[in-house]
Amino acid sequence: MTTLVWFVAAYLCGAFPTSFLAGRVLRGIDLREHGSRNLGATNVHRVMGLGVAIPVAVIDILKGAVPVWFIAPRVSESLVMALLLGAAAILGHVFSVFVGFKGGKGVATAAGVMLGLVPAAIGVSFVVWLATVLLTRYVSLASILGAAVLAPSVWLLHPDRRELVPLCALIALAIVFFHRANIARLRNGTEHRVGRKSTPGMAA
C-alpha cells in the first residue's frame, strides 16, 4: 500500500462525522442548523448536553490518535511522518468529505495526534485549556491558549522530539486560524460562554 493511500486513510479517519451522526441518530437534527452550526464537541455540548458531548469528544480525540498509533508505523519510523499523518486526520475533521467539507475546528483531533506523539506537552495544553474554561467560560479562548503553549511545551518537555516543533507550531497556528470568527467575537464581547443555554442560530 503506497504512502498516498495511507494519507487518504488518515484523512478519512479524521473525516468521520462524529458530531453530525450524534445529532442525526440521537436527536434527529442537523447540528449545522443549531447552536454555532459547527460540527464540534463544543456545539454538541451546547445543543445536546454534556452526556453526548463527552463521548463525541473522546471519539474525535481517537480520530487523531489512531493514525499516529496504527497507521504511521506501517508507513515509516519517522516521527515527522507520524505527525504529517496526524495532520491529515485533522484536515479530515475540519474539512470532512462526508459533510460538505465543513466539520469542526480540529481541537480534539489535534489533541489526539499530540497525545500519541508528545503526551507531556499536550498535558500542559490541556491544563491551560481547562484553567481558561474554568476562569473565563470561553472554550474558544481556551482552545487558542492551549494551542499557543503547545510548541514551547514540546521544546521543553520532549527534547528528543524537537524536530516536531515546527509542525506543531503550524498546527497550532491553523487552530488559531480556524477560530478567527471566535476571536472577532471575543474582541467585541459577543462570544458565547460555556454553560449558557443555546438557541438555534446562536453563534459560537
Secondary structure as UniProt FT lines:
FT   HELIX           3..15
FT   HELIX           18..22
FT   HELIX           23..27
FT   HELIX           31..33
FT   TURN            35..36
FT   HELIX           41..48
FT   HELIX           50..66
FT   HELIX           67..71
FT   HELIX           72..75
FT   HELIX           79..94
FT   HELIX           97..99
FT   TURN            100..101
FT   HELIX           107..117
FT   HELIX           119..136
FT   HELIX           139..148
FT   HELIX           150..157
FT   HELIX           159..164
FT   HELIX           165..178
FT   HELIX           180..188
FT   TURN            194..195
FT   TURN            200..201
//
